[in-house]
Amino acid sequence: MILVTVMYPNQDGSKFDMDYYMNSHLALVAEKWGGMGLNNARIVKGVSGGEPGSPPPYQVMAVVEFESAEAFQNAVAEHGAEIFGDIPNFTDVQPTVQISDIVT
């Protein structure tokens, strides 16, 4: 099992259409990757940084669980262009992606 974390930086003046993201983009992800090893996806919205009143470093993060790194790579090879190509429909920032092993 692996986690793929897609982090959208909180940049001054950037846009993020949460309604589109939650209702359209995530539906696309579920439709295309649902049968390809995608087990779960959780969306977290940043509310602040570590210091009281500071802005969060990331406005939104998707934490996506896949059966394996190979399953994720196959899903990206098959439908990645369509899914990643949808990003400009809800934000103008470039996300950072991290693939992680689940330790506990």
SVG drawing of the C-alpha trace seen along z (x, -y; Angstrom):
<svg xmlns="http://www.w3.org/2000/svg" viewBox="-20 -38 28 41">
<polyline fill="none" stroke="black" stroke-width="0.4" points="0.0,0.0 1.3,-3.5 0.0,-7.0 0.2,-9.6 -0.1,-13.1 -0.9,-15.9 -0.3,-19.3 -1.5,-22.6 0.7,-25.5 -1.0,-28.5 0.4,-31.2 -0.7,-34.9 -3.3,-35.7 -3.8,-32.1 -7.2,-30.6 -8.7,-27.3 -12.3,-26.4 -13.1,-24.0 -16.6,-23.3 -15.2,-22.2 -12.5,-20.2 -14.9,-18.3 -17.7,-17.7 -16.0,-17.3 -12.3,-16.6 -12.7,-14.0 -15.4,-12.3 -13.1,-12.1 -10.3,-10.5 -12.8,-8.0 -14.1,-7.1 -10.7,-6.6 -8.7,-5.2 -11.3,-3.5 -10.7,-0.1 -7.0,-0.5 -5.8,-0.1 -7.2,-3.3 -8.5,-2.4 -9.3,-5.7 -8.9,-9.4 -9.1,-12.0 -9.1,-15.7 -7.7,-18.2 -8.0,-21.9 -5.4,-24.1 -6.5,-26.5 -3.3,-27.9 0.4,-27.4 2.3,-26.4 2.3,-29.9 -1.1,-31.3 -2.7,-33.4 -0.2,-32.4 -1.5,-31.1 -1.2,-27.4 1.6,-26.5 -0.8,-24.4 -4.4,-25.4 -5.5,-21.8 -3.9,-18.4 -5.3,-15.1 -4.1,-12.0 -4.7,-9.1 -4.2,-5.5 -3.2,-3.0 -2.6,0.8 1.0,0.3 3.4,-2.0 3.1,0.1 -0.7,-0.3 -0.3,-4.1 2.2,-4.2 -0.2,-2.1 -3.1,-4.4 -1.1,-7.5 0.1,-5.9 -3.5,-5.1 -5.4,-8.2 -2.8,-10.7 -3.0,-13.0 -6.7,-13.5 -6.6,-13.8 -3.6,-16.1 -4.9,-18.0 -8.0,-18.9 -6.0,-20.8 -6.2,-24.2 -10.0,-23.9 -9.8,-24.5 -6.4,-26.1 -3.6,-28.1 -0.9,-26.6 1.3,-23.7 0.9,-20.9 3.7,-19.0 3.3,-15.2 4.9,-12.9 4.7,-9.1 5.1,-7.5 5.1,-4.1 2.6,-3.6 4.7,-2.8 2.0,-2.3"/>
</svg>
